[in-house]
Amino acid sequence: MAADRRFFTALVPGSIGVRANQAEAIRMAAEHGFASVQPVPAALAEDGAERHVQALREQGLRWAAAGLPVNFRGDEAAFEQDLAALPGAASALQSAGVDRVGTWLRPSSDSLTYMQNFRQTARRLRAAASVLQDHGLRLGLEYVGTKRNWTAGRHSAVHTLAGTLELISEIGLPNVGLVLDSWHWWTSRETGEDIRGLSGSDVVSADLNDAPAGVPRDDQYDNQRELPLATGVIDVGEFLRALVDIGYDGPIRAEPFNKTLNEMEDGQACRLTVEALNRAFALVDG
C-alpha cells in the first residue's frame, strides 16, 4: 500500500516577490488556500506572539519554517552579535509554537579553503543550533548545488546532499537536519534514491521549483527558476514521491526567484504559486 502524503503547502512571501508583514502574510495564506505560513521571529517578538497565533488558529493554518536570524557566513563579530540575540528570537518562536528554522549554506569562498569553511560553518552552526535546541527548535540546512554558484569563488564549499550530511554529522546535534530543494537536488544530479536513503525526520523543510527550458544544467542561473511543473525540466514528481516514501511531514514552499512572478500583483502571485504547488502535489496524491 502506498504511503500517504504528509507534507503541506507553505507561503513564504519573499520567495515569490510578495511584500507582507506577519499579519498580512497570515491573511494572504488563508485567502489563497496555503496550509502554512512563514513565521518571522522579529515580528513575533515585537508584536507579541499571541495575536499572530490566534489569527493563525482562526484561519486554520500552521507555521512553516522560520529563517535563521544569524549571519554565520560573514565575519566573526557579526556572527557573535547575532548569536547573542538568538535566544530572544528563539524564545519568541517557541512561544508561538514554531518548531522549524531553516538557512542556506554558501557554496564557495574566496578566502577560506573547503576544510576551513567546513570547520568554521560547523562551529558557528553548532552554537546556533544549541540555542535553538534549548527552545525546541530544529534547524534545517540547505545546500546550493548550482554549478555557477559553487564555482564562483576560489574555493568550493559544501554544495551537495552528501556534503551537507557530513556537515550535519560534524555539528553533532540531534536537532540539525536538511532543507531539500528540488532545484539543488537536480543541479547536483541527485536522484530519488538519494532522498530515500534519508528518514523523514532528517528533513526540516523543503522547496519545490522547476528550471527554465533550453538551458544546460551546468549553465543554469540560481536566481532564474520556474514554478513547479512550469517546464517539466525537473522531475518534481520523483522528488515528491521520494519525500512521501520517507514520511516527510513538513512544509513545502515554492522559491522560483522568477522575475515575471515577482512583478505580479501580490494576490495573483500567491494564487499562481499555490495552484502550482497543488498541481505538483496531485502527482503523489490518491
Phi and psi in degrees as a GROMACS rama.xvg file:
@    title "Ramachandran Plot"
@    xaxis  label "Phi"
@    yaxis  label "Psi"
@TYPE xy
-68.7587  146.238  ALA-2
-72.4341  150.98  ALA-3
-85.7755  148.228  ASP-4
-70.8022  133.772  ARG-5
-117.509  -12.916  ARG-6
-81.6556  167.366  PHE-7
-148.376  160.598  PHE-8
-72.4653  148.894  THR-9
-134.066  135.178  ALA-10
-95.2682  117.327  LEU-11
-119.833  95.9526  VAL-12
-51.9615  -47.2383  PRO-13
-61.5658  -23.4502  GLY-14
-72.5352  -17.3881  SER-15
-123.259  20.7693  ILE-16
76.6383  19.6434  GLY-17
-98.824  131.306  VAL-18
-98.512  121.001  ARG-19
-157.428  138.102  ALA-20
-79.8023  -178.137  ASN-21
-61.7952  -45.0218  GLN-22
-63.9822  -42.5338  ALA-23
-65.5857  -38.428  GLU-24
-64.3091  -41.1  ALA-25
-61.5586  -45.0184  ILE-26
-62.2467  -44.6264  ARG-27
-64.503  -40.9976  MET-28
-60.2719  -44.3179  ALA-29
-67.7668  -43.1267  ALA-30
-61.3254  -36.6689  GLU-31
-102.357  1.20776  HIS-32
89.0252  19.9576  GLY-33
-71.9641  154.934  PHE-34
-92.1455  -19.2601  ALA-35
-149.739  169.298  SER-36
-144.164  147.365  VAL-37
-67.4817  128.953  GLN-38
-84.3988  143.903  PRO-39
-113.384  112.156  VAL-40
-52.9697  -44.0908  PRO-41
-62.7971  -41.8037  ALA-42
-65.9776  -40.6221  ALA-43
-65.8268  -36.4132  LEU-44
-73.1176  -42.6673  ALA-45
-78.2128  -40.7906  GLU-46
-84.0358  -20.5914  ASP-47
91.0902  125.034  GLY-48
-64.3478  -29.7551  ALA-49
-59.508  -43.3509  GLU-50
-65.3041  -37.0432  ARG-51
-74.925  -36.2196  HIS-52
-64.2192  -40.8252  VAL-53
-61.9563  -44.6397  GLN-54
-63.3855  -40.0946  ALA-55
-59.8661  -46.8465  LEU-56
-67.0261  -40.736  ARG-57
-61.9761  -31.7299  GLU-58
-90.6749  -1.12939  GLN-59
69.5846  30.1303  GLY-60
-103.737  170.591  LEU-61
-132.229  170.018  ARG-62
-83.1916  140.666  TRP-63
-88.9228  -157.916  ALA-64
-88.2341  141.525  ALA-65
-85.1711  158.869  ALA-66
-81.7978  147.125  GLY-67
-75.2007  117.707  LEU-68
-85.4002  47.9029  PRO-69
-134.884  124.147  VAL-70
-85.9945  93.2786  ASN-71
-96.591  2.05433  PHE-72
-97.4866  -11.2721  ARG-73
-103.471  -142.686  GLY-74
-79.0073  165.389  ASP-75
-65.7819  -37.0967  GLU-76
-63.6018  -43.3703  ALA-77
-63.9382  -40.9649  ALA-78
-61.9085  -47.6913  PHE-79
-62.7483  -37.6293  GLU-80
-63.8222  -46.9469  GLN-81
-67.1571  -37.5851  ASP-82
-63.1421  -38.1667  LEU-83
-64.5223  -29.7063  ALA-84
-88.8043  -9.6938  ALA-85
-63.1215  -38.7725  LEU-86
-56.6862  -37.4821  PRO-87
-65.2712  -44.2253  GLY-88
-65.7592  -41.3253  ALA-89
-64.7545  -37.3255  ALA-90
-64.6299  -40.2063  SER-91
-64.2188  -41.5751  ALA-92
-63.9117  -45.0158  LEU-93
-60.8883  -42.1289  GLN-94
-61.586  -30.4107  SER-95
-86.4463  -5.9474  ALA-96
88.0295  14.7393  GLY-97
-76.1709  142.48  VAL-98
-132.121  5.35344  ASP-99
-132.587  138.089  ARG-100
-134.751  142.164  VAL-101
-133.078  157.693  GLY-102
-154.938  171.409  THR-103
-119.944  157.608  TRP-104
-105.127  128.363  LEU-105
-68.2729  126.34  ARG-106
-88.1487  -0.810734  PRO-107
-155.974  166.818  SER-108
-151.368  146.11  SER-109
-87.8336  -20.7791  ASP-110
-111.282  -26.3467  SER-111
-111.034  134.969  LEU-112
-68.5381  170.98  THR-113
-54.4706  -49.8162  TYR-114
-71.7946  -35.2014  MET-115
-62.0571  -43.9597  GLN-116
-64.7033  -44.1319  ASN-117
-58.2574  -48.0972  PHE-118
-68.3784  -41.7508  ARG-119
-65.6089  -44.1374  GLN-120
-63.1438  -42.7114  THR-121
-62.2232  -43.8445  ALA-122
-63.0957  -47.0846  ARG-123
-69.1308  -43.1534  ARG-124
-71.6918  -27.4409  LEU-125
-62.5488  -42.5212  ARG-126
-65.3596  -43.3955  ALA-127
-67.408  -43.5902  ALA-128
-64.4871  -31.7551  ALA-129
-63.8277  -41.6486  SER-130
-63.7549  -45.5559  VAL-131
-61.6892  -39.5479  LEU-132
-60.8532  -38.0644  GLN-133
-62.8645  -17.3501  ASP-134
-116.225  21.2134  HIS-135
68.9819  26.9409  GLY-136
-110.704  137.072  LEU-137
-95.1402  149.516  ARG-138
-117.43  123.282  LEU-139
-104.155  139.259  GLY-140
-113.3  128.371  LEU-141
-107.879  121.003  GLU-142
-83.4115  153.719  TYR-143
-111.2  107.575  VAL-144
-94.5235  -2.46708  GLY-145
-63.9911  123.845  THR-146
-60.2052  -39.0996  LYS-147
-59.5711  -27.1466  ARG-148
-84.2342  -45.6338  ASN-149
-79.3209  -6.62901  TRP-150
-105.839  6.35651  THR-151
-75.1116  -29.1021  ALA-152
-100.91  175.807  GLY-153
-64.5579  -32.7876  ARG-154
-126.289  134.935  HIS-155
-75.6827  159.104  SER-156
-128.443  -170.802  ALA-157
-56.4358  126.264  VAL-158
-149.11  19.0124  HIS-159
-136.131  166.734  THR-160
-60.9785  -46.9958  LEU-161
-60.9588  -42.4464  ALA-162
-66.054  -36.2901  GLY-163
-68.4046  -37.8903  THR-164
-63.2252  -36.5369  LEU-165
-64.9478  -40.6467  GLU-166
-63.8236  -43.0783  LEU-167
-60.9835  -40.7514  ILE-168
-62.5718  -39.6535  SER-169
-67.7444  -37.681  GLU-170
-62.2979  -43.7217  ILE-171
76.1965  23.7316  GLY-172
-116.426  142.587  LEU-173
-73.3146  -12.8294  PRO-174
-94.5914  11.6514  ASN-175
-105.971  129.051  VAL-176
-143.161  -147.571  GLY-177
-115.499  149.866  LEU-178
-108.504  115.318  VAL-179
-98.9673  129.578  LEU-180
-120.981  127.518  ASP-181
-58.2694  -30.9092  SER-182
-63.5059  -51.8197  TRP-183
-72.6512  -31.7302  HIS-184
-59.9244  -44.5903  TRP-185
-71.9618  -47.0616  TRP-186
-64.8794  -24.4169  THR-187
-86.2571  1.61176  SER-188
60.4209  35.18  ARG-189
-88.9412  167.967  GLU-190
-126.793  173.877  THR-191
-60.7043  -31.7629  GLY-192
-67.7113  -29.8813  GLU-193
-62.6124  -40.6307  ASP-194
-69.9737  -39.6099  ILE-195
-67.0198  -13.5752  ARG-196
-77.706  -4.75527  GLY-197
-98.1878  172.596  LEU-198
-107.837  160.359  SER-199
-57.4527  -34.9123  GLY-200
-71.8953  -11.758  SER-201
-74.2608  -19.2246  ASP-202
-106.414  121.156  VAL-203
-90.6889  -38.6074  VAL-204
-155.072  166.565  SER-205
-147.332  153.94  ALA-206
-124.645  146.872  ASP-207
-128.451  119.69  LEU-208
-143.05  159.564  ASN-209
-114.825  174.194  ASP-210
-120.442  151.392  ALA-211
-58.7277  142.598  PRO-212
-79.3879  152.897  ALA-213
80.4264  9.36069  GLY-214
-117.681  122.344  VAL-215
-55.182  147.74  PRO-216
-53.8358  -44.4345  ARG-217
-74.5417  -11.1263  ASP-218
-101.686  2.5378  ASP-219
-68.0498  144.687  GLN-220
-96.7198  132.862  TYR-221
-60.3799  -30.817  ASP-222
-97.8742  20.5409  ASN-223
-132.913  81.8386  GLN-224
-118.16  -177.402  ARG-225
-130.278  160.503  GLU-226
-65.4755  156.187  LEU-227
-52.9761  135.24  PRO-228
68.9108  9.26345  LEU-229
-66.7779  -35.5964  ALA-230
-124.782  -24.5755  THR-231
79.3939  8.47377  GLY-232
-65.9087  -44.4269  VAL-233
-93.2905  134.302  ILE-234
-80.0847  77.6978  ASP-235
-66.939  -25.4454  VAL-236
-63.4257  -44.1565  GLY-237
-67.6146  -38.7924  GLU-238
-58.5163  -47.8203  PHE-239
-69.9683  -38.4855  LEU-240
-60.7015  -38.9649  ARG-241
-65.3925  -39.338  ALA-242
-65.7012  -37.5205  LEU-243
-61.9918  -44.9884  VAL-244
-61.5964  -32.7871  ASP-245
-91.6833  -2.84294  ILE-246
80.166  27.391  GLY-247
-61.4737  132.344  TYR-248
-125.037  27.4042  ASP-249
-115.985  -168.963  GLY-250
-76.6342  151.704  PRO-251
-130.576  124.382  ILE-252
-111.45  160.209  ARG-253
-96.0806  137.606  ALA-254
-137.362  66.5548  GLU-255
-81.0715  -13.1777  PRO-256
46.6586  47.1255  PHE-257
-103.051  122.535  ASN-258
-60.629  -43.8657  LYS-259
-62.3691  -44.7867  THR-260
-64.2455  -42.5363  LEU-261
-62.0823  -28.2582  ASN-262
-89.0805  -4.35822  GLU-263
-74.5031  161.78  MET-264
-61.3622  144.829  GLU-265
-55.7326  -44.27  ASP-266
-63.3029  -40.7212  GLY-267
-66.0236  -40.5657  GLN-268
-62.5137  -42.3523  ALA-269
-63.0542  -44.7997  CYS-270
-63.2011  -46.3038  ARG-271
-65.1229  -34.999  LEU-272
-68.4634  -49.0568  THR-273
-67.6085  -33.3472  VAL-274
-64.1034  -41.3323  GLU-275
-64.9067  -43.1534  ALA-276
-62.6435  -43.1039  LEU-277
-66.8819  -37.6337  ASN-278
-62.613  -40.2444  ARG-279
-66.29  -43.108  ALA-280
-62.909  -30.5735  PHE-281
-62.9786  -21.7601  ALA-282
-64.6546  -24.0762  LEU-283
-117.74  3.37224  VAL-284
-91.5831  148.401  ASP-285
